[in-house]
Amino acid sequence: MTRRAGDAYPRGTEPTQVDLQRSSSAQVGDNPVQIHNNIIIGAAEERGHGPEQTTRSDGRSQPPQPGPAGRRRTARKHAAETYATAELGGAHRQSSDLQAVLDNRVKENDDLRQEIRRLRIIAVLCAAAAAVVVFAGSVWVVVTFASSARSAPDSSVSASTVPPGPATPSEDALALSEPSAVNRKSLVTSDPLDDRSSGFQAGSLKVNGVRYDNVKHAELLCYVVGNVAEETYQLDRKYRRFTAQAGLGDDSSSSPVVRFTVLADGDPVHTESVRVGEVKPIEADVSGAFRVSLRAEANVDCSTGSAYAYAAWIDPVVE
C-alpha cells in the first residue's frame, strides 16, 4: 500500500538523518509522496525490514523485494534446512545400519536357539538309548542268575532225607560229558581179581579172518574149563561205559553159539550171542558200578567132547 504524507511510521521504520539527507538530494521535480515512501523503504531495508509493497515509477505496484538482511536470513534458513536435511539423512542411514545389525543379531539368536534345541533332542535320545542298554543288561543279568539258580543242585536237602538206593558214580565221572583219554582203561592190560576170574588170557587171535592183538580170549573145551569163562575187574565207580567186540576164533567148531555177557556188580547189563565167522560190537552202561565182569558161555555138549569154541573179547575198554 502507498503511504501518504503525515501518516505515522511503523515501529522500527522511523527515518534517520542519513535517510533525510538522501531524500534531500532527490530531484526537485519528484513526487513528494514518492520521496516520502522512498525514505521509509530505505530505512526499513537498512534495519532488515522489507517493504510490504513498492510502486514503480509509472504508478503501478510491484511485489516487494527483500533487502540484504532478509537475503542473509533466507540464506541462513536455507543453509540450516540443508544441514538439517543432511543430518536427518545421516541419522536415517545410521538407523538403517543399526536395523540391519539388529536383524543379523536376531537371525543369529534364532540359529543359536535351533542349535540348542537340536542338541537337547540328541541328548534326550542318547539318554533313552543308555536307559534301554542298562535295562537290557539288567534283564540279562536277572535271566542268567535265574537260569544258574535253576540248574544248581538244591543243597538244602540233607543226606538223611535221601532214600537209600544203588551206589552212584563219583562227581568226577558225572561231570564228564564225553570220555577222555585220562579216564580210558583197557581191560586187556589190566589185572583181574584172581578169586573171581578163570579161563581168560590176554593175547592175539584171528577172528573172522582178521588178527586182533588186544584180545581177552578163552578156550571153551569140556576137558579144560567146561563151557563158561569169566573175569572180574575193579572199577571203583570211576567209569560210565564199557565197549568191546565179541567174536569166535577161526579155529572154533561150526556148531557152538557163544553168549557174551557184561555184568555190573553181578547184574547183567548187556548180552550178545555170536557164532563163528561173526564179530558183533558190544556197549554197556557201567555208571556207578564198583566192579564189572566179562562172561562167555558156550552151548558145547561136554558129554561128547567133540565141540569147542574160542571166545574172544576184542579191545575191551571202560571209559
DOMARPA-802606 format. One record per residue (C-alpha): residue number from 1; residue in one letter; x, y, z. Coordinates in steps of 0.001 Angstrom, whole numbers. Layout:
BEGIN
+-----+--------+---------+---------+---------+
! num ! residu !    east !   north !      up !
+-----+--------+---------+---------+---------+
! NUM !      a !       X !       Y !       Z !
...
+-----+--------+---------+---------+---------+
***
This chain:
BEGIN
+-----+--------+---------+---------+---------+
! num ! residu !    east !   north !      up !
+-----+--------+---------+---------+---------+
!   1 !      m !       0 !       0 !       0 !
!   2 !      t !    1104 !    3648 !    -574 !
!   3 !      r !    1910 !    5738 !    2461 !
!   4 !      r !     524 !    9290 !    2471 !
!   5 !      a !    2254 !   12302 !    3858 !
!   6 !      g !    1633 !   12886 !    7573 !
!   7 !      d !     948 !    9159 !    8374 !
!   8 !      a !    2716 !    7674 !   11376 !
!   9 !      y !    5780 !    5500 !   10726 !
!  10 !      p !    5604 !    1842 !   11622 !
!  11 !      r !    7603 !     763 !   14623 !
!  12 !      g !   11282 !     419 !   13749 !
!  13 !      t !   10966 !    2227 !   10386 !
!  14 !      e !   11460 !    5806 !   11538 !
!  15 !      p !   13810 !    7731 !    9104 !
!  16 !      t !   17285 !    8560 !   10294 !
!  17 !      q !   19392 !   11591 !    9492 !
!  18 !      v !   21074 !    9726 !    6689 !
!  19 !      d !   17697 !    8897 !    5187 !
!  20 !      l !   16701 !   12566 !    5317 !
!  21 !      q !   19962 !   13623 !    3662 !
!  22 !      r !   19403 !   11052 !     942 !
!  23 !      s !   15937 !   12345 !     348 !
!  24 !      s !   17155 !   15961 !      95 !
!  25 !      s !   19442 !   15006 !   -2745 !
!  26 !      a !   16495 !   13779 !   -4801 !
!  27 !      q !   15433 !   15785 !   -7901 !
!  28 !      v !   13135 !   18727 !   -7361 !
!  29 !      g !   10555 !   17530 !   -9789 !
!  30 !      d !    9925 !   14203 !   -7890 !
!  31 !      n !    6598 !   13475 !   -6301 !
!  32 !      p !    6699 !   14397 !   -2565 !
!  33 !      v !    4725 !   11277 !   -1672 !
!  34 !      q !    7133 !    9078 !   -3645 !
!  35 !      i !   10054 !   10764 !   -1920 !
!  36 !      h !    8480 !   10053 !    1445 !
!  37 !      n !    7909 !    6407 !     560 !
!  38 !      n !   11459 !    6007 !    -680 !
!  39 !      i !   12714 !    7336 !    2637 !
!  40 !      i !   10574 !    4813 !    4558 !
!  41 !      i !   11640 !    1901 !    2323 !
!  42 !      g !   15318 !    2775 !    2634 !
!  43 !      a !   15055 !    2970 !    6407 !
!  44 !      a !   13312 !    -419 !    6524 !
!  45 !      e !   15936 !   -2004 !    4284 !
!  46 !      e !   18720 !    -674 !    6492 !
!  47 !      r !   17080 !   -2240 !    9529 !
!  48 !      g !   16361 !   -5597 !    7830 !
!  49 !      h !   12671 !   -4977 !    7152 !
!  50 !      g !   11409 !   -5427 !    3622 !
!  51 !      p !    8681 !   -3165 !    2220 !
!  52 !      e !    5229 !   -4517 !    2158 !
!  53 !      q !    4706 !   -3163 !   -1331 !
!  54 !      t !    6568 !    -841 !   -3710 !
!  55 !      t !    5304 !    1323 !   -6518 !
!  56 !      r !    7040 !    1624 !   -9823 !
!  57 !      s !    7707 !    4993 !  -11438 !
!  58 !      d !    4668 !    4563 !  -13634 !
!  59 !      g !    2457 !    4371 !  -10536 !
!  60 !      r !    1757 !     553 !  -10644 !
!  61 !      s !    2624 !   -1646 !   -7644 !
!  62 !      q !    5198 !   -4470 !   -7759 !
!  63 !      p !    5971 !   -7266 !   -5352 !
!  64 !      p !    8251 !   -6265 !   -2547 !
!  65 !      q !   11934 !   -7334 !   -2782 !
!  66 !      p !   13870 !   -8452 !     293 !
!  67 !      g !   16745 !   -6389 !    1466 !
!  68 !      p !   20293 !   -7555 !    2260 !
!  69 !      a !   19361 !   -8631 !    5785 !
!  70 !      g !   16390 !  -10569 !    4514 !
!  71 !      r !   18502 !  -12271 !    1915 !
!  72 !      r !   21061 !  -13196 !    4547 !
!  73 !      r !   18309 !  -14516 !    6768 !
!  74 !      t !   16901 !  -16523 !    3863 !
!  75 !      a !   20349 !  -17924 !    3072 !
!  76 !      r !   20902 !  -18855 !    6698 !
!  77 !      k !   17498 !  -20529 !    6799 !
!  78 !      h !   18241 !  -22388 !    3606 !
!  79 !      a !   21631 !  -23470 !    4975 !
!  80 !      a !   20017 !  -24582 !    8228 !
!  81 !      e !   17416 !  -26552 !    6290 !
!  82 !      t !   20159 !  -28119 !    4141 !
!  83 !      y !   22200 !  -29032 !    7225 !
!  84 !      a !   19125 !  -30430 !    8951 !
!  85 !      t !   18308 !  -32438 !    5842 !
!  86 !      a !   21865 !  -33853 !    5723 !
!  87 !      e !   21796 !  -34660 !    9421 !
!  88 !      l !   18435 !  -36337 !    9004 !
!  89 !      g !   19764 !  -38384 !    6079 !
!  90 !      g !   22816 !  -39449 !    8112 !
!  91 !      a !   20616 !  -40373 !   11033 !
!  92 !      h !   18395 !  -42337 !    8684 !
!  93 !      r !   21386 !  -44212 !    7295 !
!  94 !      q !   22662 !  -44939 !   10794 !
!  95 !      s !   19213 !  -46134 !   11741 !
!  96 !      s !   19188 !  -48436 !    8676 !
!  97 !      d !   22614 !  -49827 !    9601 !
!  98 !      l !   21528 !  -50388 !   13190 !
!  99 !      q !   18391 !  -52113 !   11963 !
! 100 !      a !   20471 !  -54396 !    9724 !
! 101 !      v !   22779 !  -55236 !   12650 !
! 102 !      l !   19759 !  -55905 !   14836 !
! 103 !      d !   18253 !  -58185 !   12167 !
! 104 !      n !   21537 !  -60108 !   11939 !
! 105 !      r !   21654 !  -60475 !   15711 !
! 106 !      v !   18066 !  -61725 !   15748 !
! 107 !      k !   18886 !  -64246 !   12993 !
! 108 !      e !   21969 !  -65413 !   14889 !
! 109 !      n !   19901 !  -65811 !   18053 !
! 110 !      d !   17330 !  -67856 !   16125 !
! 111 !      d !   20076 !  -70103 !   14739 !
! 112 !      l !   21556 !  -70493 !   18211 !
! 113 !      r !   18176 !  -71432 !   19657 !
! 114 !      q !   17654 !  -74012 !   16908 !
! 115 !      e !   21113 !  -75486 !   17585 !
! 116 !      i !   20375 !  -75671 !   21320 !
! 117 !      r !   17055 !  -77354 !   20579 !
! 118 !      r !   18793 !  -79894 !   18314 !
! 119 !      l !   21434 !  -80636 !   20968 !
! 120 !      r !   18718 !  -81147 !   23562 !
! 121 !      i !   16946 !  -83635 !   21288 !
! 122 !      i !   20217 !  -85515 !   20731 !
! 123 !      a !   20869 !  -85576 !   24491 !
! 124 !      v !   17388 !  -86963 !   25144 !
! 125 !      l !   17850 !  -89669 !   22505 !
! 126 !      c !   21253 !  -90626 !   23934 !
! 127 !      a !   19800 !  -90820 !   27437 !
! 128 !      a !   16959 !  -93010 !   26173 !
! 129 !      a !   19406 !  -95324 !   24378 !
! 130 !      a !   21552 !  -95587 !   27517 !
! 131 !      a !   18466 !  -96410 !   29578 !
! 132 !      v !   17499 !  -99148 !   27108 !
! 133 !      v !   21018 ! -100629 !   27256 !
! 134 !      v !   21027 ! -100571 !   31060 !
! 135 !      f !   17575 ! -102159 !   31182 !
! 136 !      a !   18588 ! -104881 !   28719 !
! 137 !      g !   21741 ! -105582 !   30724 !
! 138 !      s !   19719 ! -105832 !   33936 !
! 139 !      v !   17275 ! -108238 !   32301 !
! 140 !      w !   20160 ! -110342 !   31007 !
! 141 !      v !   21752 ! -110490 !   34474 !
! 142 !      v !   18450 ! -111486 !   36082 !
! 143 !      v !   17757 ! -114175 !   33472 !
! 144 !      t !   21296 ! -115557 !   33772 !
! 145 !      f !   21099 ! -115616 !   37545 !
! 146 !      a !   17703 ! -117333 !   37456 !
! 147 !      s !   18984 ! -119959 !   34991 !
! 148 !      s !   22014 ! -120619 !   37178 !
! 149 !      a !   19810 ! -120922 !   40243 !
! 150 !      r !   17542 ! -123434 !   38473 !
! 151 !      s !   20452 ! -125533 !   37217 !
! 152 !      a !   22281 ! -125613 !   40579 !
! 153 !      p !   21542 ! -128597 !   42860 !
! 154 !      d !   19468 ! -127976 !   45967 !
! 155 !      s !   21938 ! -128031 !   48820 !
! 156 !      s !   19199 ! -127646 !   51419 !
! 157 !      v !   18226 ! -131321 !   51131 !
! 158 !      s !   20112 ! -133245 !   53786 !
! 159 !      a !   21623 ! -136651 !   53214 !
! 160 !      s !   19263 ! -138214 !   55765 !
! 161 !      t !   16210 ! -137333 !   53661 !
! 162 !      v !   17546 ! -139066 !   50511 !
! 163 !      p !   16057 ! -142523 !   50199 !
! 164 !      p !   18573 ! -145345 !   50038 !
! 165 !      g !   19364 ! -146668 !   46597 !
! 166 !      p !   22090 ! -148124 !   44480 !
! 167 !      a !   25526 ! -146624 !   44613 !
! 168 !      t !   26037 ! -143636 !   42362 !
! 169 !      p !   29156 ! -142747 !   40360 !
! 170 !      s !   31605 ! -140193 !   41631 !
! 171 !      e !   31183 ! -136494 !   40898 !
! 172 !      d !   34182 ! -136555 !   38591 !
! 173 !      a !   32606 ! -139285 !   36474 !
! 174 !      l !   29264 ! -137482 !   36339 !
! 175 !      a !   30926 ! -134242 !   35283 !
! 176 !      l !   32371 ! -135825 !   32172 !
! 177 !      s !   30030 ! -135474 !   29227 !
! 178 !      e !   32446 ! -137344 !   26946 !
! 179 !      p !   35093 ! -139858 !   27929 !
! 180 !      s !   38650 ! -138596 !   27805 !
! 181 !      a !   41949 ! -140376 !   27381 !
! 182 !      v !   42670 ! -139922 !   31109 !
! 183 !      n !   39577 ! -141946 !   32110 !
! 184 !      r !   40013 ! -144649 !   29446 !
! 185 !      k !   41172 ! -148045 !   30641 !
! 186 !      s !   41910 ! -151173 !   28600 !
! 187 !      l !   40954 ! -154416 !   30356 !
! 188 !      v !   43467 ! -156368 !   28262 !
! 189 !      t !   46345 ! -154763 !   30150 !
! 190 !      s !   44507 ! -154571 !   33482 !
! 191 !      d !   44819 ! -157193 !   36187 !
! 192 !      p !   41579 ! -159008 !   37041 !
! 193 !      l !   40588 ! -160126 !   40519 !
! 194 !      d !   42159 ! -163553 !   40938 !
! 195 !      d !   39462 ! -165035 !   43150 !
! 196 !      r !   36728 ! -164121 !   40668 !
! 197 !      s !   38404 ! -164929 !   37325 !
! 198 !      s !   39004 ! -168068 !   35336 !
! 199 !      g !   39678 ! -169085 !   31777 !
! 200 !      f !   40637 ! -165810 !   30035 !
! 201 !      q !   44098 ! -164778 !   28925 !
! 202 !      a !   45472 ! -161801 !   27057 !
! 203 !      g !   46925 ! -162164 !   23595 !
! 204 !      s !   46200 ! -162062 !   19888 !
! 205 !      l !   43639 ! -164084 !   17997 !
! 206 !      k !   42422 ! -164382 !   14430 !
! 207 !      v !   38699 ! -163714 !   14268 !
! 208 !      n !   36678 ! -163779 !   11039 !
! 209 !      g !   39879 ! -163649 !    9003 !
! 210 !      v !   41345 ! -160676 !   10889 !
! 211 !      r !   44052 ! -160932 !   13504 !
! 212 !      y !   43453 ! -158764 !   16584 !
! 213 !      d !   46241 ! -158059 !   19075 !
! 214 !      n !   44312 ! -156725 !   22089 !
! 215 !      v !   42135 ! -159686 !   22882 !
! 216 !      k !   40912 ! -161407 !   26023 !
! 217 !      h !   40145 ! -164943 !   24854 !
! 218 !      a !   39200 ! -168257 !   26436 !
! 219 !      e !   39067 ! -171869 !   25126 !
! 220 !      l !   35685 ! -173314 !   25919 !
! 221 !      l !   36537 ! -177034 !   25970 !
! 222 !      c !   34943 ! -179594 !   28160 !
! 223 !      y !   38230 ! -181105 !   29324 !
! 224 !      v !   39769 ! -177686 !   30134 !
! 225 !      v !   37348 ! -175326 !   31971 !
! 226 !      g !   33941 ! -176530 !   30945 !
! 227 !      n !   31769 ! -174277 !   28851 !
! 228 !      v !   31976 ! -170997 !   30876 !
! 229 !      a !   34783 ! -168404 !   31291 !
! 230 !      e !   34580 ! -165228 !   33404 !
! 231 !      e !   36820 ! -162390 !   34636 !
! 232 !      t !   36068 ! -159548 !   37075 !
! 233 !      y !   37741 ! -156103 !   37211 !
! 234 !      q !   37709 ! -153393 !   39858 !
! 235 !      l !   36238 ! -150055 !   38612 !
! 236 !      d !   35655 ! -148172 !   41915 !
! 237 !      r !   32717 ! -146275 !   40318 !
! 238 !      k !   35084 ! -144254 !   38097 !
! 239 !      y !   33740 ! -145295 !   34694 !
! 240 !      r !   30486 ! -144979 !   32828 !
! 241 !      r !   30690 ! -147154 !   29709 !
! 242 !      f !   32081 ! -150467 !   28560 !
! 243 !      t !   32853 ! -151086 !   24860 !
! 244 !      a !   34265 ! -154093 !   23006 !
! 245 !      q !   33708 ! -156509 !   20109 !
! 246 !      a !   32694 ! -160134 !   20537 !
! 247 !      g !   33677 ! -162993 !   18220 !
! 248 !      l !   34871 ! -166568 !   17948 !
! 249 !      g !   38317 ! -167635 !   16874 !
! 250 !      d !   38557 ! -169055 !   13392 !
! 251 !      d !   39654 ! -172440 !   14863 !
! 252 !      s !   36307 ! -172856 !   16663 !
! 253 !      s !   33824 ! -175584 !   15719 !
! 254 !      s !   30961 ! -174564 !   13487 !
! 255 !      s !   28138 ! -175634 !   15769 !
! 256 !      p !   28739 ! -173752 !   19067 !
! 257 !      v !   26948 ! -170492 !   19832 !
! 258 !      v !   28665 ! -168399 !   22493 !
! 259 !      r !   26751 ! -165935 !   24681 !
! 260 !      f !   28806 ! -162902 !   25770 !
! 261 !      t !   27521 ! -161118 !   28904 !
! 262 !      v !   28627 ! -157904 !   30666 !
! 263 !      l !   27769 ! -157779 !   34410 !
! 264 !      a !   27914 ! -154675 !   36612 !
! 265 !      d !   28208 ! -155663 !   40286 !
! 266 !      g !   26811 ! -159095 !   39343 !
! 267 !      d !   23817 ! -157794 !   37357 !
! 268 !      p !   23732 ! -158403 !   33575 !
! 269 !      v !   23716 ! -155109 !   31629 !
! 270 !      h !   24304 ! -156460 !   28105 !
! 271 !      t !   24155 ! -159878 !   26388 !
! 272 !      e !   25076 ! -160847 !   22839 !
! 273 !      s !   25065 ! -164260 !   21098 !
! 274 !      v !   27794 ! -164890 !   18489 !
! 275 !      r !   28594 ! -167709 !   16025 !
! 276 !      v !   31825 ! -168466 !   14302 !
! 277 !      g !   32574 ! -166061 !   11469 !
! 278 !      e !   30753 ! -163176 !   13222 !
! 279 !      v !   32039 ! -160068 !   15009 !
! 280 !      k !   29492 ! -158023 !   16983 !
! 281 !      p !   30003 ! -154677 !   18809 !
! 282 !      i !   29073 ! -154535 !   22481 !
! 283 !      e !   28376 ! -151404 !   24512 !
! 284 !      a !   27123 ! -151395 !   28102 !
! 285 !      d !   26364 ! -148755 !   30711 !
! 286 !      v !   28506 ! -149302 !   33819 !
! 287 !      s !   27862 ! -145960 !   35524 !
! 288 !      g !   28245 ! -146327 !   39278 !
! 289 !      a !   29499 ! -149903 !   39033 !
! 290 !      f !   32056 ! -150908 !   41614 !
! 291 !      r !   33074 ! -153965 !   39603 !
! 292 !      v !   32489 ! -155263 !   36088 !
! 293 !      s !   32580 ! -158890 !   34918 !
! 294 !      l !   33045 ! -160326 !   31406 !
! 295 !      r !   31466 ! -163738 !   30836 !
! 296 !      a !   31489 ! -166081 !   27821 !
! 297 !      e !   29271 ! -169181 !   27851 !
! 298 !      a !   29068 ! -171745 !   25025 !
! 299 !      n !   26423 ! -174400 !   24368 !
! 300 !      v !   29090 ! -177077 !   23893 !
! 301 !      d !   27942 ! -180616 !   24582 !
! 302 !      c !   30541 ! -181763 !   27078 !
! 303 !      s !   29249 ! -185352 !   27052 !
! 304 !      t !   30716 ! -185982 !   23633 !
! 305 !      g !   33643 ! -183589 !   23848 !
! 306 !      s !   33643 ! -183115 !   20127 !
! 307 !      a !   32642 ! -179394 !   20033 !
! 308 !      y !   34830 ! -176499 !   21134 !
! 309 !      a !   34926 ! -172670 !   20795 !
! 310 !      y !   37473 ! -169892 !   21287 !
! 311 !      a !   35535 ! -166933 !   22787 !
! 312 !      a !   37197 ! -163554 !   22243 !
! 313 !      w !   36604 ! -160112 !   23827 !
! 314 !      i !   38257 ! -157790 !   21282 !
! 315 !      d !   39593 ! -154463 !   22625 !
! 316 !      p !   37574 ! -154403 !   25868 !
! 317 !      v !   37681 ! -150862 !   27289 !
! 318 !      v !   35959 ! -148985 !   30126 !
! 319 !      e !   35550 ! -145209 !   29893 !
+-----+--------+---------+---------+---------+
***
